[in-house]
Amino acid sequence: MKFYHLADLHFGKSIYGLSMLEDQRYWSAQFLNLCEKEKPDAVVIAGDVYDRSAPGIEAVSLLDGFLTRLSQLEIPVLLIAGNHDSGERLSFGSSIFAKENIHISGRAKRELDHVTFENPDGYGPVTFWMLPYTYPEQVCEIFEERDIRTYDQALRRLLEAQDVDWKTRNVIIAHQNVTADGMEVERGGSESMVGGVGQVDYSVFDGFEYAALGHIHSAYPVGRTEVRYAGTPLAYHFSEIRQKNKGLVQVELGAKGEKPKISFLSIAPLHAMRYFSGPKEKLYEEIQKDTAGEEYVGVTITDERITPEISSYLRRLFQNRGSVLLELISTYTSFSGHAASAEKEAVETRAVEDLFSDLYTEQSGGMPPRDMEYDVMKYVGELVRHTDCHEPLDTEDVRKIIAYAKQCGGKE
């Protein structure tokens, strides 16, 4: 039996303020073309289908078209909720979807949702067990017990309660932080969970022919080759370009007792992500020589601060190539010796609104604030000047700023 393992689609995600929907539509189309050509026996989606629990209309429409096309191709889908999803929203109408061979599990139950393919390949049945993102309190509630403290204990308790026929082939789909002896992989910058939270040892899945995992954005095996993360289909942060392969995992099950054949299939993105870092002159030379276009780009300058001129030049250069400059930062600091004292004094003696104005101009590519915007900055400056320098602005101050901004014609 051959199936595709996907995870962490994050439909509706934005990165650095840029919507990824166009990129996700392109990737989805490439994946569906692959499905039409190769005809897998099933598609497994291991959670974080959406980027947030209340997804926007366009994200919902994208998933609708994605599942509809797989249904038209008569390819069964097994989909679970991740920590970014609302299990209740995702599983709405799941009984109706199941009639179309689209199986959705939004929340763990005493008896996990599971689907059995009776004899897809001549080697007997295969059962897919569906374990949405789960935490200890849920399992305590399910079993009316109070002594389940860790994620590892919770999953073991759930799986021990299942009536699994270990004489046949079984696959589990889960969305958790799975580790080997407590060791975690380097995470991507777009992952929201804190390292160490909710660790589950890979041995929880002993006995299963394959564990299709979601949650971590890298594609890699955990503990044994058959316990595996698919990673995200696209890079959602510049740190994730270190993960060279993005795409999906193809799994081919053989007879009971045989190791599955596992391979990674890459799908090229609509826009590749690139990063440049170094001294300004060397960077300029490198970027001018590298004429690749249609990319999402990040730049770090190490020997100068970002000026409006630098920002404007780089943005225009990448724009002419059809690329988008998403991140432009400097790691340079001149705070040393007398220069540090002089620069610090200059900052401390400048008006708050002028510091705000400089920051605004730098971040907007050299465009200074409009009169209305500068008026709001001056209002904030007055509040700061009349506030104890050791105390942050309180809620009432924030309300005043919002009211003043609206009075000036701005939007809350």
N, C-alpha and C positions, 0 to 999 in steps of 0.2 A: 504494500500500500504506500503510495506516494502522497505526501501532503506538504503544503507550504506553511511555514511558521513566521508570522509577523508579530510585531509588538510596538507599542508607543508611537502610534500614528500621530497623535496630538493634532487632529484636525482642528483648524481655527487658530493655530498658534501664531503669535507675532514675535519677531526677534528684533531687538534694537528699534522698536517702534514700527517695523515693517511687517505687514501681513504676509504669511507664508502660503496663503490659500492658492495662489497661482502655481506655486511650486508643488504643492500637494496635489492639485488637480493633474498636473503634468505627470507626476510620479504615479498616481493612481491609474492613469490611462496606460502608462507603460506596463504596470503590473497586470492590468486586466488583459492587455494584449498577450502577455506571457502566459496567462491562464488559458486564454482562448487557444493558443498554440500548443501548449504542453498538457492541458487537461489533467491537473492534479486531482486526486480523489477527494481532497478536502483542503480548505484554507482555515488555519488557526490564527486567531488574533488575541494575543495575551495581554489585553488591558491597555488603559490610557488611549482609548480610541479618540476621545476629545481632549482638548487642552484644559478645559475647565468644566465644572459640574453643570453650569448653565450655558451651553454652547450657543453661539450665534446662528442665525438662520442659514448663512452660507455654509457653515461647518456641518450643520444637520443635513442640508441639501447634498453636500459632497458624500457623506456617509450613505445617504439614501440611494444615490446613483451608484455608488460602489457596490452595495449589497444587492441592488436590483440587477446589476449586470452579472454578478456571480450567480444569482438565481437563474437568470436567463441562460447562462452557460451550464446550468444544472450541476454546479459545484457546491457541495455542502459547506456551510460556514459554521465555525464554533468560536464564539466571541465571549470574553469575560470583561467585567468592569475593572479598571485600575483605580489607583488612589486619586487621579484627577477627574474621574468620571463620577456621575451620580448613578449609582446602581439602579435606583428606582426609575429614573428617567430612561436609562439605557435599555432596561428590560421591559418597558411598557409595550404591551402587545406581543410579548414573547411567545405565547401559545399560538397566536396566529402566524407569526414568523416561522415557527417550528414546522408548520405544515408545508412551508416552502423550503425546508431544509436549511433554515437559518436559525441556529440555536444560540440563544443569548442568556447568560447567567449574570445577574447584577448583584446578587448578595448570597453569601454562603448560608446553607441550611444544614439541618442535622443530616439529611441525606442529600449529598451534593448532586447538582444537576449532572447528568451523564448521558452520553449518546453512544449506542453500539452499532457498528457497521458489521453486519452478520458474517460476511465472507467476501471482503472486497478484492482479495488477491489469491484465493485458493488455499490460504494458510489458516483459515478459521477467523473467528470474530476479533475485532479491535474495539475496545471501549475507551472513549475520551471522557475523562473526569474533569469537571470545570470548577475551579477554585478562584473566585474573584478576590480582589484585595481584602484581606481579613486581618483584624487585630484582636488581641486577647479578650477585651471586654465583650465583643460579639460572641465569641465562643463560650465565655462564661454564661451569657444569656441563653444561648442555644441549649446548653446542657444543665442549666440551673446549678452551676458550680462556682465557687469563689477562689479556688486555689490555682487557677491558670494565670500565671503572671507574665510569661514571656511569649513572644511570637512563635518561637520554636515549640514551646509546650502547646500552644493553641493549635498549630497545624498538625502536630502529632495526635492530639486528641481527636481532631476532626477526621483525620485519615484512618485512625484505628476504628472509628465507628462505621466506616463504609464496608459494604458487602462486596468486596473486590474478589473476583475469580482470578486468582494468581496463576491458574493453569492456562489462561488465555492471555492475549496481549493487551496491555493497558498503557495509555498515555495520559499524563496529567498536564493541565494548563493552569498556570499560577502566576500571580503578580505580587511578588514579595522581594525583600532584600535577602537573597540567598548567598551564603558564603561557604567557603571551605576552611574549616578550622578557625573561623573568625576573621579570615583574611578577605578584605574587599578589594575589588579592582578600582583603578583610578576612575573617578566619575566624570561625567560631562558637565559643563557649566550650566546647562539648561535643566539639570535635575534639581528638584526642589527639596528632596528629603536630605536630612543631615546624616553624614556618615556615622555608622554604628547603630542607627535607629532601626529597630525591628528585625534584627538579624535572625535568619533561619538557616540551620546547617543543611547542606545538600543531602545528607543522609536521610532526611525526612522523606525523600522521594525514592528510597531504595525499593526495588521490586518493579518499578515502572520501566517499561521499555524506553520511554523518552519523557522528559519533563520540559515542556515548552514554556519558557519564562518571559515575563515582561517586567519592567520597572527601571532597570539599569540601561543606560543609553548606549553602552558598548555591546558589541556582539562577541561573546566568548563563552566557553564552557566553565562550569563550576564543579570542581571535585572529580567529576568523570565526564567523558565526552558526551554522554547522553542527557546530561542536565545542562541546559544551554539557554543563554539570552540571545534574542535576535537583534537587539539594539534598535535604534530609530532608523526609519527609512531614509531620513535626510539629516544633515548636520544642523542642529538647532542652536549652536553656539560656536564661537571660534575655537574654543578648547576642543571641540569634538572633531575638528579636521585632522587631529592626530589619529583618529580611528579611520584608517584608510578605506576600509570596505563598508559601504552602507547598502542595505538592500533587504534580503530575506534569507531564511534558512530552508533548504530543501531536505526533507527527511524521507527515506525509503525504508519501511519496515520489511523484514523478512519473516521467516518462520519463528515461532516461539523459541527463545534461547539464542537466536542469532543477533549479533550487534547490528543496529540500523546503519545504513549508509547516510552520512550527513555531509552536505556541501553548502557552501555559501554562494548565493547568486547576487551579483551587484547590479544595480540599476543606476545609470548616470543621471544626476540631477539636472534640472533646468538651468540652475545657476550654481556653479561651483563656489566654494568659500575659500578665500586666500588671505594670507596674512603677511605683512611686511614689517620688519622691525630693524632699527639701527640708526646711526647718525644721519642727519638730514641729507647731506650731499651724497652720501653713499646710497641712501634710499632713493633719492631722485634719479640717480644713475640707473639703479636696478629697475625701478618702475618704468623709466623711459625705454629701457631695452626690452622689457617684458610687455608685449603688446596684446596679451590675451584680453578678451572682452566678455561681456555678459556674465559678470561675476559679482559676488558679494565680498567686499574687501574691508579689511581692517588694517590700520597703520599705527605703529608706535614709534615716535621719534625720541631718541635717547639723549641728544645733546643740545636741544633747544626747546624752548616753550612753544606751544602752538599759538601762532599769531593769526589774525584775520587773513593776512596775505598767504600764509602756508595753507590754511584751511580752504580758502577760495581756489588756490591753484590745484590742489589735489582733488577737490570735489569736481572741478571743471574737467580735469584730465580724465578721471574715471568715468564721468558722465559721457564724455565724447566717445568712450569705448563701449557704451551701453552697460557699464558696471555701476554699482551703487556702493559708495563709501559709507559703511555702517558704523565704524568706530575709528576715531582719530584721537589719540592720547599722547601725552608726553610723560616720560619718567625722569626728565631732567630737573635738577634742583640746583640753585646757585647759593643756597643758604650755607655759607662757610665763611668763617672769620669775619672781617669787617664788612664784606659784601653782604653777609647774612644779616648783620645788625642794621645796615643801611636799608636793605630791602624790607626787613620786618618793620622798621620804623615808618617807611613809606606806606606800607599797607595799613598800619595802625592809625596813621594820621589821615587817611582818605575817608571820605564819606561812604557810609554803607551803600547808599544808592549807586554811587559810582563803581564800587566793587561789583555790585549786581549787574550794572550796565556792561562792565568789561566782560564778565562771565557770559552774559547773554550774547554779546557780539561775537565772542570766541566760538560759542556753541552753534551759532546760527550762520557760520561761514562768513563773518564779516559784516552782517547786517545789524546795525545798531537798533536799540528798542525804539518803538514809536513813542510819541509824546504821552499818549494814554498809559502805555506800559511803564514809562519812566516816572510818571506821576504816582503809579502804584508803588514803584520801588522807593520813591521818596517818602511815601506814607509808611512803608515798612521800616525805613530808616529812622523815622521819627519815633515809631513804637520802640525800636531797639534802643535808641538813645535815652528813652525815658523808662527803660526797664533795667532792673539789676543785672549787671553783665554776667552774673553767675546763674541766672535763672532763665530757662527757655521761655519762649512765648507760650502763653496758656491758650486754652480753648476759646476764651472770650476774645483774645487778640486775633486769633485766626478768623473768627466770625467777623470782626471789624475789617480785616483785610479783604475778605470776600465781599462784604457789603460795599466797601469803597471801590473795589474793582468793578463791581456791577454798576455802581453809580457812574464810573468813568466810561462805561460802555463795554466792559469785558464780559466774558462768560465764566460762570463758576466752574 
